Amino acid sequence: MEITPFSQRSLDGEGSEMLLDFKKAHQQDLKAIAEILARISHQSPEKVEILLETMLKQLIEPKTPFYETATPTERAQAFRDWASSHDRGSALLSDYAVSRDSIYDDECL
């Protein structure tokens, strides 16, 4: 596999406009960062550049939150998955612990 120079590579063949503009504007800084990371991590510069590009894509490109793009069915499934990930054997709170009275210091009020 041939590695292209850092400044010319695009991620997964989908170099977004924002990422490409950022890479052009900060080409020297990115190269210096990649060289430093390669030196201190004992990794090849090519490997560090690939990882750095992946990180840049995550940092630079805006992500749409799940709740904005998910269908009601997907949101319901995500909630079920989240709920089922909790231990059902954990101790339950008493009625008093979840009552309104328990939030006040002076229960005589």
C-alpha positions, -999 to +999 in steps of 0.1 A: +000+000+000+015+033-010+011+062+014+006+096-001+021+127+016+001+141+045-009+173+028-023+154-003-042+126+014-080+127+018-098+105+043-116+075+029-117+092-005-142+117+009-121+148+016-147+172+029-143+208+020-139+219+056-112+193+063-093+200+031-093+238+038-081+232+073-053+209+061-042+235+036-042+263+061-022+243+087-001+221+065+033+230+082+018+227+117+002+193+110+035+180+095+054+191+126+028+175+149+030+143+130+068+143+132+067+149+169+041+122+175+061+097+154+092+105+173+077+102+208+054+072+200+081+052+180+056+047+152+062+053+116+053+088+103+029+073+078+009+055+106+008+087+127-004+108+098-032+084+091-043+084+128-039+122+129-062+126+099-088+104+115-087+125+146-088+158+126-119+145+108-136+139+141-126+172+155-132+194+124-163+180+108-196+188+125-215+158+138-253+157+139-265+144+172-283+110+172-316+125+184-317+148+154-314+121+128-329+090+145-364+079+137-388+074+167-383+036+163-345+041+165-347+063+195-370+038+213-346+010+205-317+030+218-335+037+250-344+000+254-307-009+248-296+017+274-322+005+299-312-032+294-276-024+299-282-017+336-280-043+363-315-054+373-302-070+405-291-037+421-308-025+453-339-004+449-345+028+467-371+029+494-404+048+490-391+074+515-358+079+495-378+089+464-404+109+482-407+147+483-402+147+520-367+132+517-353+163+500-359+186+529-335+188+559-362+197+584-390+172+579-413+192+603-421+217+576 
